[in-house]
Amino acid sequence: MKNEEKKLIKGNFAIAQAAVNAGCECYFGYPITPQTEIGEYLSQKMYELNRGYVCAESELAAINMVIGATSTGAKAMTSSSSCAVSLMQEGLSYACSDELPVVLVNVMRAGPGLGYIYPAQGDYYQAVYGGGNGDYKLTVLAPSTVQECIDLTYKAFYLAQKYRNPTMLLADGLLGQMMEPAVFGEYPYPEIDNSSWALTGAKGRSGRKICSVAPSEEKQIKHIEHLFEKYALIEKEETMWDEFETEDADVILVAFGSIARNIKATMRVLREEGIKVGVVRPITLSPFPSKRLNELADKCKKFVVVEMNMGQMVNDVKLAVNGKASVYLINRPVGQWLSVEEITEGVKEKVLEKSHAGI
């Protein structure tokens, strides 16, 4: 099959093959539904390509293996789901401090705790605000289609290498398991030179080390400030979102991931009824498109956030509009995605008929 040909493929397999195409040299992971197919696919593919694959004894072991591999400059990744990603939080904090190009895929399931294999979007806070200690930020990308599972996996490897910052692909169980036609294409980004920092042996040069411990208060402050200068640069250069029909919108729907597909359909239904509705879909959740939402709030005074959780991204939308507009929530915590009909009725009930009831 040529890379330009469309192929009907499951989301998890698409992510796995895209990682291969991006040049992933090492994969370390532990099986957990609904992302197990990623490791299954790579167990064969990495062997065929003479690359590294380890089914680790735990998620804690897997993230530390990725830290070790990326310290040498190798492209390495892991994948997991929700409760198991919780076990990786200490490692992610270390990886951010060490400025390592870790790539992590989280195919979300229901929570809290062990939860269940139903799809959900309850890991937004964990991904965007982190479960580890200290001041740090991941770069977080949220696909909404199988095609974007490919495109944003490519992007995740590139951004991780470019900025030396752990990057997460935040998908969900529905997207991981569904099949759609998609095109792989070639890996579209340039390779990043890591020779200035990677631990490759000190023969012919002075030694170097990667360490998250600063020996003094002053050096620790400078290190944290350096990290946040980098995060500001990522926000300036890499913030991504989709936007539809916002020019004349009286109501703007906001959603991320696969549920965003339904808000676009809702927009079309409501516009056919004469209701001016627009859509904003954040693609990068960290950095979040706060500036654009704030600009839109100068004209549009009603925002509706649709999420498969109890209300997480809604708070970032509130912060973004900064009191300029009312923000409403339509949600379901787990399970079957909200239908177009349910979202349409929710907009009419919460916003158009009871516009005074903004949350």
C-alpha angles and dihedrals in degrees: 000000000000115000090239094060121097116246130189102235141161117249095243092050090047091055092048095050091044089055089053091049090049089059100257105179100184135030124189121179151133125228121257130152129280096026102040093110090069092064092038092056094045094048088071101030097050090048091052091051094044091243129137123278126166127174095211126214091242144353089259090058092045096056091047091050089053090050090053094047096047090049087068092051096257120142102245137166146175133200133204144139135259109285090036092049085058087067090057098056097099090050092049090052090052092046091053092049091046090047095232123167096236117166117205128181118203114190098190126228132179122292174123103180115345090342114167141278094270111120117255143154098227096124096072093106092045092051099041101036100026134228096233128086130273136016110319142125134209122211104242126197123189118200121201100189138034088251089058090049084066099039095046093045086058089047092048093057091046096048092045090054096039096052100023090234130129110258126201129204103209109200130152138233093261093053093044093054103036123094125223137157111267141167121226102194119175125308098273103202133084120251115255121230110236098172093111095064113012119111101240101144127287099247107139094005141060118275124263135191139203112218135156094206118095113202095220141030092246093053092047091052091050091048093052091046089051090052092051093047085057092048089051090052091050089051092050096046107028111034108129135187141153120234130190133182095343097135095087100015121143090184127031121201117209126194140143133214126008095336087066088074089068095049090057089054089046089053091055093048094050094045089054086057091053096258112133105228129166134187135224118186116188110218095180108049089182108059090034120208092243095142093056093047090050090052092050090050089065087073107017116060101186125064124178119197117202116198141161093228136060093279121299112140087042088076092055089051089052090051091047097052089043097205096314093112142020116259122207132187129220110180153150119195101220145348131033112028119252107267126233088251093053093048091046092052091045092054091049094046101040102033113020099036099030103027091152091066099076114152 
